[in-house]
Amino acid sequence: MLYREAGQFKATYAEDMAIFPIRQDRIALAVLLGIAFIGVPLLASFRIWPFSTDYLLWAILLPFLILALAAIGTNILVGYCGQISLGSGAFMAIGAYSAYKLATGIHIPLAWLGFAIAIPPLPVLASILLGGFMAAGAGILFGIPSLRIKGLYLAVATLAAQFFFDWAFLRLPWFTNYAPSGSVNAPELDFFGMVVRTPVERYLLCLTFATVMAVLAKNLVRGNLGRQWMAIRDMDIAAELIGIRPLYAKLTAFAVSSFVIGVAGALWAFVYLGSWEPLAFSIDRSLELLFMVIIGGLGSIMGSFIGAAFILIVPIMLNVIPTKLGLPLSTQAITHLQFIIFGSLICYLLIKEPHGFARLISIGKEKLRLWPFPY
């Protein structure tokens, strides 16, 4: 009885086209954001359960927010534009290493010309955003084959990007400032004189990025550009016949997607890891992001958050629940169970509900709006 639209009249076009046209949805979102921005930091600051330790922030909330942001970028390309990508981990690595080089200063010696290109260290915020733009440039470059190929062939082309950048960041010492170990350390997180150090501050930083990017992505896919992406996804030949330019639509999808993924990669390296090496952005990361999108919901911003939460929570539950029941599992057994659960769930969703958990939630909301009447 609480989820009803009776008395909620739309008197303007803006009200009719709102992202959340139902008042209950707006109230639920406001409560959720209030808990995320105010409740969680207060509980963590006063060490109140379940934030009596920093485990929940470090092990769950931080990776959840960053991976959800990366999943949004992957969803823009795969879910909204229909271009299969297996190179999301590479674009995360580009964002991370580009931000690192920009934050520590760039020096390119050109001995044959008698001078060198030197760029002084940039602020951390500018480095993170420019890292996203560098990833967008790489995404456009590797998105060019999408004009001629699609499906599994395009997936192989993006997989080539994954392997190429894995090799480049591992074998070219310039990207790591010639560090002997091959690993690099993130610079101090100084934002306009405010240094981010504690887990709560890092959580708020990631939450701000995720919220802003999610709102921008939601408005983008509802606009002209987003409709072009969806037309290309549904039937590219028909979209071209009605005046949509495949070149523009596909390359903008690659650019926007890679930018969001690049920013997520920079946050993953700077805020969560602190010190990393190229293995942090391997092919496993690309597959993990693709699983998040499929499980959460293709073509859904909310589905990106649901998929990220599911991928992160399942391993923890597999470790906690058997232990509570007196049946502790080995690490190998937990790993195998993860593969079984994820694989089975992906197969089931692709057959029964290709739009994932987000679609199931939407169906549930529709049932609530009509209950108890079946029509």
Protein Blocks (a to p, Z undefined) as FASTA:
>chain_A
ZZccehiacfbfklmmpmblbfklmmmmmmmmmmmmmmmmmmmmnopafklbmklmmmmm
mmmmmmmmmmmmmmmmmmmnopacfklmmmmmmmmmmmmmmmnopadddfknopacdddd
ddfklmmmmmmmmmmmmmmmmmmmmmmggcjllmmmmmmmmmmmmmmmmmmmklnoopak
lpacdddddeehiacfbfmlmmmmmmmmmmmmmmmmmmmmmmmmlmmmmmmmmommlmmm
nopafklmmmmmmmmmmmmmmmmmmmmmmmmnopacfklmcfklmmmmmmmmmmnoghia
klmmmmmmmmmmmmmmmmmmmmmnopacdfklmmmmmmmmmmmmmmmmmmmmmnojmlmm
mmmmmmmmmpccfZZ
